[in-house]
Amino acid sequence: MEHIELFFKSIFIDNMVFATFLGMCSYLAVSKKVSTAVGLGAAVIFVLAITVPLNWLLDQYLLQPGALSWLGEEYASYDLSFLSFIMFIATIATMVQLVEIVVEKFSPSLYNSLGIFLPLIAVNCAILGGSLFMQSREIPTLGLATTYGVGSGIGWFLAILAIAAIREKIRYSNVPPALRGLGITFIITGLMAIGFMSFGGMLTGGDDEAKEEVTTTTVEAEKKIEETKALADNTIKVIE
């Protein structure tokens, strides 16, 4: 259940594009055609699915304070967290290079259509953001980190696929000259982000602590109402 909740939350509620507006450069530049958007989106899913769990392992066994205790007690006091950005980016760059080689080998047309934006996945803030969010939210297990990486990649994929499909349609629409190009794209992105905000209440029904707090508050309110009624009755009797 925890995996399913995190998976859907990373796609719809914490969407990289519509919730945090990360990876907007590639999102805007490569979303003119659905075919190129699908190719780049698939590459982003692969890179996030691999780099987030790899960076989780680095964070747990190398970078966190005391993470080197598995080497011996003398290393337990070491804190290498200042290397997080360097290590995360190095992992991401390695995976992006692998993706670039595979795409160039098996789909030269897609490689040419993506152009410079394929190697630029290495500096795509959505990719690095996935690892940093994983670290800041303290995801406890490798399996959950993998689920979060795959879900975040699918969320970014759906965002660029949706805007690419819309941009192909509005190419033949009567858009005002002042809004053609990126203008109308930004407006549509904002409207889609507002739409995705409606998913915010999807996974809030299982919060037992919140239910207990609401129940306690309700009981206290009922007691106060009863005390107020009793006081009012006593006051009326005294007046009479």
VOGU-958261 format. One line per 8 residues: their letters; for each residue z, x, y negated of N, C-alpha, C, CB. Coordinates in nm, 2 decimals. Each point is the difference from the previous one (the first is absolute). Glycine has a CB too. Layout:
N
a = Z/X/Y/Z/X/Y/Z/X/Y/Z/X/Y; ...
//
This chain:
240
mehielff = 0.00/0.08/0.12/0.00/-0.08/-0.12/0.00/0.09/-0.13/0.12/-0.18/0.13; -0.05/0.28/-0.12/0.01/0.09/-0.12/-0.13/0.07/-0.03/0.24/0.04/0.06; -0.32/-0.01/0.05/-0.13/0.06/-0.02/-0.10/-0.10/-0.06/0.04/0.15/0.19; -0.03/-0.28/-0.14/-0.09/-0.10/-0.06/0.03/-0.03/-0.14/-0.02/-0.10/0.23; 0.15/0.10/-0.26/0.04/-0.03/-0.14/-0.05/0.11/-0.10/0.20/-0.13/0.09; -0.17/0.26/-0.04/-0.05/0.11/-0.09/-0.15/0.00/-0.01/0.21/0.13/0.07; -0.28/-0.16/0.04/-0.14/0.00/0.00/-0.06/-0.09/-0.10/0.00/0.06/0.24; 0.04/-0.19/-0.24/-0.05/-0.10/-0.09/0.05/0.02/-0.14/-0.01/-0.16/0.19
ksifidnm = 0.13/0.21/-0.21/0.05/0.03/-0.13/-0.08/0.11/-0.07/0.23/-0.07/0.08; -0.27/0.18/0.00/-0.07/0.10/-0.06/-0.15/-0.04/-0.04/0.14/0.16/0.13; -0.19/-0.26/-0.06/-0.13/-0.05/-0.03/0.00/-0.09/-0.12/-0.06/0.02/0.24; 0.14/-0.12/-0.24/-0.01/-0.11/-0.10/0.10/0.01/-0.11/-0.08/-0.14/0.18; 0.20/0.18/-0.15/0.11/0.00/-0.11/0.00/0.13/-0.07/0.13/-0.15/0.13; -0.13/0.27/-0.06/0.00/0.13/-0.07/-0.14/0.06/0.01/0.24/0.03/0.06; -0.34/-0.11/-0.09/-0.14/0.05/0.01/-0.02/0.12/-0.10/-0.08/-0.23/0.07; 0.02/0.33/-0.02/-0.02/0.12/-0.09/-0.07/-0.02/-0.13/0.00/0.13/0.21
vfatflgm = -0.10/-0.22/-0.20/-0.08/-0.03/-0.12/0.06/-0.10/-0.09/-0.20/0.06/0.13; 0.23/-0.18/-0.07/0.04/-0.11/-0.07/0.15/-0.01/-0.04/-0.18/-0.12/0.11; 0.26/0.20/-0.04/0.15/0.00/-0.03/0.03/0.13/-0.08/0.05/-0.13/0.20; -0.10/0.24/-0.17/0.03/0.13/-0.07/-0.11/0.06/-0.07/0.17/0.04/0.17; -0.30/-0.09/-0.16/-0.12/0.04/-0.07/-0.02/0.15/0.03/0.04/-0.17/-0.18; -0.03/0.21/0.30/-0.03/0.14/0.04/-0.14/0.01/0.07/0.25/0.04/0.03; -0.31/0.07/-0.05/-0.14/0.02/0.05/-0.10/-0.08/-0.07/0.10/0.04/0.21; -0.08/-0.06/-0.34/-0.09/-0.08/-0.08/-0.14/0.07/-0.03/0.20/-0.11/-0.10
csylavsk = -0.19/0.24/0.09/-0.13/0.07/-0.03/-0.10/-0.02/0.11/0.13/0.17/-0.12; -0.10/-0.15/0.25/-0.09/-0.02/0.11/-0.03/-0.15/0.01/0.08/0.20/0.12; 0.02/-0.28/-0.14/-0.01/-0.15/0.01/-0.11/-0.05/-0.10/0.24/-0.02/0.07; -0.24/0.07/-0.19/-0.10/-0.05/-0.10/-0.14/0.07/0.02/0.19/-0.04/-0.16; -0.19/0.17/0.20/-0.12/0.07/0.01/-0.09/-0.03/0.12/0.11/0.18/-0.13; -0.04/-0.21/0.25/-0.08/-0.01/0.12/0.00/-0.15/0.05/0.07/0.23/0.06; -0.05/-0.32/-0.15/0.01/-0.14/0.04/-0.13/-0.08/-0.05/0.25/0.01/-0.01; -0.36/0.06/-0.02/-0.12/-0.06/-0.04/-0.07/-0.07/0.11/-0.02/0.16/-0.19
kvstavgl = 0.03/-0.10/0.31/-0.06/-0.05/0.12/0.10/-0.02/0.11/-0.22/0.11/-0.06; 0.20/-0.21/0.14/0.10/-0.03/0.11/-0.01/0.11/0.11/-0.02/-0.24/-0.04; -0.10/0.29/0.06/-0.02/0.11/0.11/0.08/0.12/-0.03/-0.22/-0.09/0.05; 0.21/0.14/-0.18/0.08/0.12/-0.03/0.15/-0.03/-0.01/-0.20/0.09/-0.13; 0.23/-0.21/0.09/0.14/-0.04/-0.01/0.07/0.00/0.14/-0.05/-0.13/-0.21; -0.03/0.08/0.31/0.05/0.00/0.14/0.02/0.14/0.05/-0.12/-0.22/0.04; 0.03/0.31/-0.07/0.01/0.14/0.05/0.12/0.07/-0.06/-0.25/0.00/0.02; 0.26/-0.01/-0.16/0.12/0.06/-0.06/0.13/-0.06/0.04/-0.15/0.06/-0.19
gaavifvl = 0.15/-0.19/0.21/0.12/-0.07/0.04/0.04/0.04/0.14/-0.06/-0.19/-0.14; -0.03/0.21/0.23/0.03/0.04/0.14/0.05/0.15/-0.01/-0.18/-0.15/0.09; 0.13/0.23/-0.17/0.05/0.14/-0.01/0.14/0.00/-0.06/-0.24/0.08/-0.04; 0.27/-0.17/-0.05/0.14/-0.01/-0.06/0.09/-0.04/0.11/-0.09/-0.05/-0.23; 0.05/-0.05/0.31/0.09/-0.05/0.11/0.03/0.11/0.09/-0.09/-0.23/-0.02; -0.01/0.31/0.06/0.02/0.11/0.10/0.09/0.11/-0.06/-0.22/-0.05/0.09; 0.20/0.08/-0.22/0.08/0.11/-0.06/0.14/-0.05/-0.02/-0.20/0.09/-0.12; 0.23/-0.21/0.08/0.14/-0.05/-0.02/0.07/-0.01/0.14/-0.07/-0.12/-0.21
aitvplnw = -0.01/0.07/0.31/0.06/-0.02/0.13/0.04/0.14/0.06/-0.14/-0.21/0.04; 0.08/0.32/-0.07/0.03/0.13/0.05/0.10/0.07/-0.08/-0.23/0.01/0.10; 0.21/-0.01/-0.24/0.08/0.08/-0.09/0.15/-0.05/-0.02/-0.21/0.06/-0.11; 0.22/-0.20/0.11/0.14/-0.05/-0.02/0.09/0.04/0.11/-0.10/-0.19/-0.13; 0.07/0.17/0.26/0.09/0.04/0.11/0.01/0.15/0.00/-0.06/-0.20/0.13; -0.04/0.28/-0.15/0.01/0.14/-0.01/0.10/0.05/-0.11/-0.24/0.02/0.10; 0.22/-0.08/-0.21/0.09/0.04/-0.11/0.14/-0.06/0.02/-0.19/0.00/-0.16; 0.21/-0.10/0.24/0.13/-0.05/0.04/0.07/0.11/0.09/-0.08/-0.24/-0.01
lldqyllq = 0.00/0.30/0.10/0.06/0.10/0.08/0.04/0.12/-0.08/-0.14/-0.08/0.19; 0.05/0.12/-0.28/0.03/0.11/-0.09/0.13/-0.03/-0.08/-0.24/0.06/-0.02; 0.25/-0.18/-0.03/0.11/-0.03/-0.08/0.13/0.00/0.08/-0.15/-0.14/-0.15; 0.15/0.09/0.27/0.12/-0.02/0.08/0.04/0.14/0.06/-0.07/-0.23/0.06; -0.02/0.31/-0.02/0.04/0.13/0.07/-0.02/0.13/-0.08/-0.06/-0.13/0.20; 0.01/0.11/-0.33/-0.02/0.12/-0.08/0.05/-0.01/-0.14/-0.19/0.05/0.14; 0.16/-0.16/-0.21/0.02/-0.01/-0.14/0.13/-0.06/-0.05/-0.24/-0.02/-0.01; 0.30/-0.07/0.08/0.12/-0.06/-0.04/0.12/0.09/0.00/-0.08/-0.21/0.09
pgalswlg = 0.18/0.19/-0.18/0.12/0.09/0.01/0.07/-0.01/0.14/0.03/-0.04/-0.25; -0.02/0.15/0.31/0.06/0.01/0.13/-0.10/-0.02/0.11/0.21/-0.07/-0.10; -0.34/0.05/0.07/-0.09/-0.03/0.11/-0.03/0.12/0.09/-0.10/-0.16/-0.16; 0.14/0.28/0.12/-0.02/0.12/0.08/0.11/0.03/0.10/-0.14/0.09/-0.18; 0.23/-0.19/0.19/0.12/0.03/0.08/-0.04/0.01/0.15/0.14/-0.13/-0.16; -0.26/0.08/0.20/-0.05/0.02/0.14/-0.03/0.15/0.03/-0.09/-0.24/-0.01; 0.08/0.32/-0.10/-0.02/0.14/0.03/0.13/0.08/0.02/-0.21/-0.02/-0.14; 0.32/-0.04/0.10/0.13/0.06/0.01/0.09/-0.04/-0.12/-0.11/0.20/0.12
eeyasydl = 0.24/-0.18/-0.10/0.10/-0.04/-0.10/-0.02/0.08/-0.13/0.16/-0.06/0.18; -0.21/0.18/-0.17/-0.02/0.08/-0.13/-0.11/-0.05/-0.09/0.08/0.19/0.13; -0.17/-0.28/-0.07/-0.10/-0.06/-0.08/0.03/-0.14/-0.05/-0.16/0.14/0.13; 0.28/-0.19/-0.10/0.03/-0.14/-0.03/0.01/-0.02/-0.15/0.12/-0.02/0.22; -0.09/0.12/-0.30/0.02/-0.02/-0.14/-0.13/0.02/-0.08/0.23/0.08/0.03; -0.34/-0.06/0.03/-0.13/0.02/-0.07/-0.05/-0.13/-0.04/-0.05/0.21/0.13; -0.01/-0.21/-0.25/-0.06/-0.12/-0.06/-0.14/0.04/-0.05/0.23/-0.09/-0.07; -0.33/0.05/0.14/-0.14/0.03/-0.04/-0.07/-0.12/-0.06/0.00/0.17/0.19
sflsfimf = 0.07/-0.27/-0.24/-0.06/-0.12/-0.05/-0.09/0.03/-0.12/0.20/-0.13/0.07; -0.18/0.24/-0.14/-0.09/0.04/-0.11/-0.14/0.03/0.04/0.20/0.09/-0.12; -0.22/-0.07/0.25/-0.14/0.03/0.06/-0.07/-0.13/0.04/0.08/0.22/0.07; -0.02/-0.34/-0.09/-0.06/-0.12/0.05/-0.14/-0.02/-0.05/0.23/-0.10/0.00; -0.25/0.11/-0.13/-0.14/-0.02/-0.05/-0.10/0.09/0.06/0.10/-0.08/-0.21; -0.07/0.21/0.22/-0.09/0.10/0.05/-0.03/-0.03/0.15/0.09/0.17/-0.17; 0.01/-0.19/0.25/-0.02/-0.03/0.14/-0.08/-0.13/0.02/0.21/0.13/0.05; -0.17/-0.23/-0.12/-0.07/-0.13/0.02/-0.15/0.02/-0.04/0.21/-0.13/-0.05
iatiatmv = -0.24/0.19/-0.06/-0.14/0.02/-0.05/-0.08/0.08/0.10/0.08/-0.03/-0.24; -0.01/0.14/0.30/-0.07/0.08/0.09/-0.03/-0.07/0.13/0.12/0.19/-0.09; -0.03/-0.28/0.14/-0.03/-0.08/0.11/-0.12/-0.10/-0.03/0.24/0.01/0.07; -0.24/-0.07/-0.18/-0.10/-0.10/-0.04/-0.14/0.07/-0.01/0.17/-0.13/-0.13; -0.17/0.25/0.06/-0.12/0.08/-0.01/-0.06/0.04/0.13/0.08/0.08/-0.22; 0.00/-0.05/0.32/-0.05/0.04/0.13/-0.06/-0.12/0.07/0.18/0.17/0.02; -0.12/-0.29/-0.03/-0.06/-0.12/0.06/-0.12/-0.04/-0.07/0.23/-0.07/0.07; -0.24/0.08/-0.20/-0.12/-0.04/-0.07/-0.11/0.09/0.03/0.14/-0.09/-0.18
qlveivve = -0.12/0.22/0.20/-0.10/0.09/0.04/-0.06/-0.04/0.14/0.11/0.18/-0.14; -0.02/-0.22/0.23/-0.04/-0.04/0.13/-0.09/-0.13/-0.01/0.21/0.10/0.10; -0.17/-0.19/-0.18/-0.08/-0.13/-0.02/-0.13/0.04/-0.06/0.21/-0.14/-0.03; -0.22/0.23/-0.06/-0.12/0.03/-0.07/-0.10/0.06/0.11/0.12/0.04/-0.22; -0.07/0.05/0.30/-0.08/0.06/0.11/-0.06/-0.10/0.09/0.14/0.21/-0.02; -0.05/-0.31/0.06/-0.04/-0.10/0.10/-0.11/-0.09/-0.06/0.23/0.01/0.10; -0.21/-0.06/-0.23/-0.09/-0.09/-0.07/-0.13/0.07/-0.02/0.19/-0.12/-0.11; -0.19/0.25/0.07/-0.13/0.07/-0.02/-0.07/0.02/0.13/0.10/0.12/-0.20
kfspslyn = -0.03/-0.11/0.31/-0.07/0.02/0.13/-0.06/-0.12/0.05/0.16/0.18/0.05; -0.09/-0.30/-0.06/-0.04/-0.12/0.07/-0.07/-0.10/-0.09/0.19/0.04/0.16; -0.16/-0.03/-0.29/-0.06/-0.10/-0.10/-0.04/0.08/-0.13/0.13/-0.19/0.11; -0.24/0.26/-0.10/-0.04/0.07/-0.12/-0.03/-0.09/-0.12/-0.10/0.18/0.15; 0.04/-0.30/-0.12/-0.03/-0.09/-0.11/0.13/-0.05/-0.08/-0.20/-0.07/0.13; 0.30/0.04/-0.05/0.13/-0.03/-0.06/0.06/0.11/-0.07/0.04/-0.17/0.18; -0.05/0.29/-0.13/0.05/0.12/-0.06/-0.06/0.02/-0.14/0.04/0.11/0.23; -0.17/-0.13/-0.23/-0.08/0.02/-0.13/0.04/-0.11/-0.10/-0.19/0.11/0.13
slgiflpl = 0.21/-0.23/-0.08/0.03/-0.11/-0.09/0.14/0.01/-0.06/-0.16/-0.15/0.13; 0.25/0.20/-0.05/0.14/0.02/-0.05/0.00/0.12/-0.10/0.09/-0.10/0.21; -0.17/0.20/-0.19/0.00/0.11/-0.09/0.13/0.07/-0.02/-0.18/-0.12/-0.11; 0.21/0.15/-0.01/0.12/0.08/-0.03/0.13/-0.08/0.03/-0.13/0.12/-0.18; 0.12/-0.25/0.19/0.13/-0.08/0.02/0.06/0.01/0.14/-0.09/-0.16/-0.17; 0.01/0.21/0.27/0.05/0.02/0.13/0.10/0.12/0.00/-0.21/-0.09/0.10; 0.17/0.21/-0.15/0.10/0.11/0.00/0.11/-0.03/-0.10/-0.18/0.16/0.06; 0.16/-0.25/-0.16/0.10/-0.03/-0.10/0.11/-0.09/0.06/-0.17/0.02/-0.18
iavncail = 0.15/-0.06/0.30/0.11/-0.08/0.07/0.13/0.09/0.00/-0.17/-0.13/0.14; 0.15/0.26/-0.13/0.11/0.10/0.00/0.09/-0.02/-0.12/-0.14/0.16/0.13; 0.08/-0.19/-0.24/0.08/-0.02/-0.13/0.01/-0.15/-0.04/-0.06/0.24/-0.07; 0.03/-0.33/0.17/0.01/-0.14/-0.03/0.15/-0.03/0.00/-0.22/-0.05/0.11; 0.27/-0.01/-0.22/0.14/-0.02/-0.02/0.05/-0.10/0.10/-0.02/0.05/-0.24; -0.06/-0.14/0.29/0.04/-0.10/0.11/0.04/0.08/0.13/-0.15/-0.18/-0.10; 0.08/0.28/0.13/0.03/0.08/0.12/0.13/0.07/-0.01/-0.24/0.03/0.04; 0.26/0.04/-0.16/0.13/0.07/-0.02/0.11/-0.10/-0.02/-0.12/0.19/-0.10
ggslfmqs = 0.09/-0.31/0.03/0.10/-0.10/-0.02/0.05/-0.05/0.13/-0.11/-0.06/-0.21; 0.03/0.04/0.32/0.05/-0.05/0.12/0.11/0.09/0.06/-0.23/-0.10/0.04; 0.21/0.24/-0.05/0.10/0.09/0.06/0.12/0.00/-0.09/-0.18/0.14/0.09; 0.16/-0.15/-0.22/0.12/0.00/-0.09/0.08/-0.13/0.01/-0.12/0.15/-0.16; 0.05/-0.26/0.18/0.08/-0.13/0.02/0.07/0.01/0.13/-0.17/-0.13/-0.14; 0.11/0.18/0.24/0.06/0.02/0.13/0.13/0.08/-0.01/-0.22/-0.01/0.11; 0.21/0.12/-0.19/0.12/0.08/-0.02/0.11/-0.07/-0.09/-0.15/0.20/0.02; 0.11/-0.26/-0.13/0.10/-0.06/-0.08/0.06/-0.13/0.06/-0.13/0.09/-0.20
reiptlgl = 0.06/-0.16/0.28/0.06/-0.12/0.07/0.07/0.04/0.13/-0.18/-0.14/-0.10; 0.18/0.26/0.13/0.08/0.05/0.12/-0.03/-0.08/0.12/0.18/0.08/-0.15; -0.31/-0.08/0.19/-0.04/-0.07/0.12/0.06/0.08/0.12/-0.22/-0.08/-0.11; 0.29/0.01/0.20/0.09/0.07/0.09/-0.07/0.06/0.12/0.17/-0.16/-0.07; -0.29/0.11/0.12/-0.06/0.04/0.12/-0.14/0.04/-0.02/0.16/-0.14/0.13; -0.21/0.22/-0.03/-0.14/0.04/-0.01/-0.10/-0.12/0.02/0.07/0.23/0.09; -0.03/-0.32/0.00/-0.08/-0.12/0.03/-0.01/-0.08/-0.13/0.07/0.00/0.24; 0.04/-0.02/-0.31/-0.01/-0.08/-0.12/-0.08/0.07/-0.11/0.22/-0.10/0.05
attygvgs = -0.22/0.24/-0.05/-0.08/0.07/-0.10/-0.15/-0.02/0.03/0.19/0.17/-0.03; -0.22/-0.16/0.16/-0.14/-0.03/0.04/-0.05/-0.14/-0.04/0.03/0.16/0.19; 0.06/-0.26/-0.16/-0.03/-0.14/-0.04/-0.02/-0.01/-0.15/0.13/-0.08/0.20; -0.05/0.15/-0.28/-0.01/-0.01/-0.14/-0.13/0.07/-0.05/0.25/0.00/-0.02; -0.28/0.11/0.08/-0.13/0.07/-0.03/-0.12/-0.08/0.03/0.11/0.21/0.04; -0.12/-0.27/0.08/-0.11/-0.09/0.03/-0.01/-0.12/-0.09/0.02/0.08/0.24; 0.10/-0.14/-0.26/0.00/-0.12/-0.09/-0.04/0.03/-0.14/0.18/-0.09/0.14; -0.14/0.20/-0.19/-0.04/0.03/-0.14/-0.14/0.03/-0.01/0.22/0.10/-0.04
gigwflai = -0.28/-0.03/0.15/-0.14/0.02/0.00/-0.08/-0.12/0.01/0.04/0.22/0.10; 0.00/-0.32/-0.02/-0.07/-0.12/0.01/0.01/-0.08/-0.13/0.05/-0.01/0.25; 0.06/0.01/-0.32/0.01/-0.06/-0.13/-0.09/0.05/-0.10/0.24/-0.04/0.05; -0.26/0.17/-0.05/-0.09/0.06/-0.10/-0.15/-0.03/0.04/0.17/0.19/-0.04; -0.19/-0.19/0.17/-0.13/-0.04/0.05/-0.04/-0.14/-0.04/0.03/0.16/0.20; 0.06/-0.26/-0.18/-0.03/-0.13/-0.04/-0.02/-0.02/-0.15/0.14/-0.07/0.20; -0.07/0.15/-0.27/-0.01/-0.01/-0.15/-0.14/0.05/-0.04/0.24/0.04/-0.03; -0.29/0.07/0.08/-0.13/0.06/-0.04/-0.11/-0.09/0.06/0.10/0.24/-0.02
laiaaire = -0.08/-0.29/0.14/-0.10/-0.09/0.06/-0.02/-0.13/-0.08/0.05/0.10/0.23; 0.06/-0.15/-0.27/0.00/-0.13/-0.08/-0.07/0.02/-0.13/0.21/-0.07/0.11; -0.18/0.18/-0.19/-0.06/0.02/-0.13/-0.15/0.04/0.02/0.22/0.07/-0.10; -0.25/0.00/0.21/-0.14/0.03/0.02/-0.09/-0.12/0.02/0.07/0.22/0.10; -0.01/-0.31/-0.02/-0.08/-0.13/0.03/-0.02/-0.08/-0.12/0.10/0.00/0.23; 0.01/0.00/-0.32/-0.01/-0.08/-0.12/-0.10/0.07/-0.10/0.24/-0.08/0.03; -0.24/0.21/-0.04/-0.09/0.07/-0.09/-0.14/-0.02/0.04/0.18/0.17/-0.05; -0.21/-0.17/0.18/-0.14/-0.03/0.05/-0.04/-0.14/-0.05/0.03/0.16/0.20
kirysnvp = 0.06/-0.25/-0.20/-0.04/-0.14/-0.03/-0.02/-0.01/-0.16/0.12/-0.09/0.20; -0.03/0.14/-0.27/0.00/-0.02/-0.15/-0.12/0.09/-0.06/0.25/-0.05/0.00; -0.31/0.13/0.08/-0.11/0.08/-0.05/-0.12/-0.10/-0.04/0.07/0.20/0.14; -0.07/-0.31/-0.08/-0.11/-0.10/-0.03/0.06/-0.12/-0.08/-0.12/0.07/0.21; 0.24/-0.05/-0.26/0.06/-0.11/-0.08/-0.02/0.03/-0.15/0.17/-0.04/0.18; -0.15/-0.07/-0.26/-0.02/0.01/-0.14/0.13/0.05/-0.06/-0.17/-0.18/0.00; 0.21/0.31/0.01/0.12/0.05/-0.06/-0.03/0.04/-0.15/0.07/0.09/0.23; 0.02/-0.12/-0.32/-0.02/0.04/-0.14/-0.02/0.15/-0.01/0.14/-0.20/-0.07
palrglgi = -0.23/0.24/-0.02/-0.04/0.14/-0.01/0.12/0.09/-0.02/-0.21/-0.07/-0.09; 0.31/0.02/0.01/0.12/0.09/-0.03/0.09/0.02/0.12/-0.01/-0.08/-0.23; -0.01/0.00/0.34/0.09/0.01/0.11/-0.07/0.06/0.12/0.13/-0.19/-0.08; -0.26/0.22/0.07/-0.07/0.05/0.12/0.05/0.14/0.04/-0.20/-0.14/-0.07; 0.20/0.16/0.20/0.04/0.13/0.05/0.15/0.00/0.03/-0.18/0.11/-0.13; 0.25/-0.01/0.07/0.14/0.01/0.03/0.09/-0.10/-0.06/-0.04/0.24/0.02; -0.01/-0.30/-0.13/0.08/-0.10/-0.07/0.03/-0.12/0.09/-0.11/0.07/-0.21; 0.01/-0.13/0.27/0.02/-0.12/0.08/0.07/0.04/0.13/-0.20/-0.11/-0.09
tfiitglm = 0.18/0.24/0.14/0.07/0.05/0.11/0.15/0.01/-0.02/-0.21/0.13/0.06; 0.25/-0.08/-0.18/0.14/0.00/-0.03/0.06/-0.14/0.00/-0.03/0.22/-0.13; -0.04/-0.31/0.07/0.05/-0.14/-0.01/0.02/-0.06/0.14/-0.11/-0.03/-0.22; 0.01/0.05/0.31/0.01/-0.05/0.13/0.11/0.06/0.08/-0.25/-0.04/0.00; 0.27/0.17/-0.02/0.11/0.08/0.07/0.13/-0.06/-0.04/-0.14/0.21/0.01; 0.16/-0.24/-0.14/0.12/-0.05/-0.05/0.03/-0.14/0.06/-0.03/0.13/-0.21; -0.08/-0.21/0.22/0.02/-0.14/0.06/0.03/0.01/0.15/-0.16/-0.09/-0.17; 0.10/0.19/0.24/0.03/0.01/0.14/0.14/0.05/0.02/-0.24/0.05/0.04
aigfmsfg = 0.29/0.04/-0.14/0.14/0.05/0.01/0.10/-0.12/-0.02/-0.08/0.23/-0.08; 0.05/-0.32/-0.01/0.08/-0.11/-0.02/0.00/-0.09/0.13/-0.05/0.00/-0.25; -0.06/-0.01/0.31/-0.01/-0.08/0.13/0.08/0.06/0.11/-0.22/-0.07/-0.07; 0.22/0.21/0.08/0.08/0.07/0.10/0.15/-0.01/-0.03/-0.19/0.15/0.04; 0.23/-0.17/-0.16/0.14/-0.02/-0.03/0.06/-0.12/0.06/-0.04/0.11/-0.21; -0.05/-0.21/0.25/0.05/-0.12/0.06/0.05/0.03/0.14/-0.16/-0.13/-0.13; 0.12/0.24/0.19/0.05/0.04/0.13/0.14/0.05/0.00/-0.23/0.05/0.07; 0.29/-0.03/-0.19/0.13/0.06/-0.01/0.11/-0.07/0.07/-0.08/0.08/-0.21
gmltggdd = 0.07/-0.21/0.23/0.10/-0.07/0.07/-0.02/-0.02/0.15/0.04/-0.11/-0.21; -0.14/0.18/0.26/-0.03/-0.02/0.14/0.11/0.03/0.10/-0.24/0.05/-0.06; 0.30/0.07/0.04/0.09/0.05/0.09/0.15/0.01/-0.04/-0.19/0.14/0.08; 0.23/-0.24/-0.17/0.13/0.00/-0.05/0.09/-0.11/0.07/-0.09/0.08/-0.22; 0.04/-0.14/0.32/0.07/-0.11/0.07/0.10/0.05/0.10/-0.19/-0.14/-0.04; 0.19/0.26/0.08/0.09/0.05/0.10/0.11/0.08/-0.05/-0.18/0.00/0.15; 0.22/-0.01/-0.28/0.10/0.08/-0.05/0.14/-0.07/0.02/-0.16/0.10/-0.17; 0.23/-0.05/0.27/0.13/-0.07/0.04/0.10/0.02/-0.11/-0.05/0.03/0.24
eakeevtt = 0.05/0.09/-0.30/0.10/0.02/-0.10/-0.01/-0.09/-0.12/0.01/0.24/0.08; -0.14/-0.26/-0.12/-0.03/-0.09/-0.11/0.05/-0.14/0.04/-0.20/0.14/-0.08; 0.17/-0.18/0.20/0.04/-0.14/0.04/0.15/-0.01/0.00/-0.20/-0.02/0.14; 0.28/0.12/-0.10/0.14/0.00/0.00/0.06/-0.01/-0.14/0.00/0.13/0.21; -0.07/-0.05/-0.30/0.04/-0.01/-0.14/-0.02/-0.14/-0.06/-0.05/0.25/-0.02; -0.06/-0.31/0.05/-0.03/-0.13/-0.05/0.10/-0.10/0.05/-0.25/0.06/-0.02; 0.28/-0.05/0.15/0.09/-0.09/0.06/0.14/0.01/-0.06/-0.13/0.01/0.21; 0.18/0.12/-0.23/0.13/0.02/-0.07/0.00/-0.06/-0.14/0.03/0.21/0.14
ttveaekk = -0.14/-0.18/-0.21/0.00/-0.06/-0.14/0.00/-0.15/0.00/-0.13/0.20/-0.07; 0.06/-0.26/0.16/0.00/-0.15/0.01/0.14/-0.05/0.03/-0.24/0.01/0.08; 0.31/0.05/0.02/0.14/-0.05/0.03/0.09/0.02/-0.12/-0.04/0.06/0.24; 0.03/0.05/-0.31/0.08/0.02/-0.12/-0.03/-0.10/-0.10/0.02/0.24/0.05; -0.14/-0.27/-0.07/-0.04/-0.10/-0.10/0.05/-0.14/0.03/-0.20/0.13/-0.05; 0.20/-0.17/0.18/0.05/-0.13/0.05/0.15/0.00/-0.03/-0.18/-0.02/0.17; 0.25/0.13/-0.14/0.15/0.00/-0.02/0.03/-0.02/-0.15/0.03/0.15/0.19; -0.11/-0.09/-0.28/0.03/-0.01/-0.14/-0.03/-0.15/-0.05/-0.06/0.24/-0.03
ieetkala = -0.05/-0.30/0.09/-0.03/-0.14/-0.04/0.12/-0.09/0.05/-0.25/0.05/0.02; 0.30/-0.03/0.10/0.11/-0.08/0.04/0.13/0.02/-0.08/-0.09/0.01/0.23; 0.11/0.12/-0.27/0.12/0.02/-0.09/-0.02/-0.06/-0.13/0.04/0.21/0.11; -0.16/-0.21/-0.16/-0.03/-0.07/-0.13/0.02/-0.15/0.00/-0.16/0.19/-0.05; 0.11/-0.25/0.16/0.02/-0.14/0.02/0.15/-0.04/0.01/-0.22/-0.01/0.12; 0.30/0.09/-0.04/0.14/-0.03/0.01/0.07/0.01/-0.13/-0.01/0.09/0.23; -0.03/0.02/-0.31/0.06/0.01/-0.13/-0.03/-0.11/-0.09/-0.01/0.24/0.02; -0.12/-0.29/-0.02/-0.04/-0.11/-0.08/0.08/-0.13/0.04/-0.23/0.11/-0.03
dntikvie = 0.24/-0.13/0.16/0.08/-0.12/0.05/0.14/0.00/-0.05/-0.15/-0.01/0.20; 0.22/0.13/-0.19/0.13/0.01/-0.05/0.01/-0.02/-0.15/0.05/0.16/0.18; -0.15/-0.11/-0.25/0.00/-0.02/-0.15/-0.01/-0.15/-0.03/-0.10/0.22/-0.03; 0.02/-0.29/0.10/-0.02/-0.15/-0.02/0.13/-0.07/0.03/-0.25/0.02/0.05; 0.32/0.01/0.06/0.12/-0.06/0.03/0.11/0.02/-0.11/-0.06/0.03/0.25; 0.07/0.09/-0.30/0.09/0.03/-0.11/-0.03/-0.08/-0.12/0.03/0.23/0.09; -0.16/-0.25/-0.12/-0.03/-0.07/-0.12/0.03/-0.15/0.02/-0.19/0.16/-0.05; 0.17/-0.21/0.17/0.03/-0.14/0.03/0.15/-0.03/-0.01/-0.21/-0.01/0.14
//
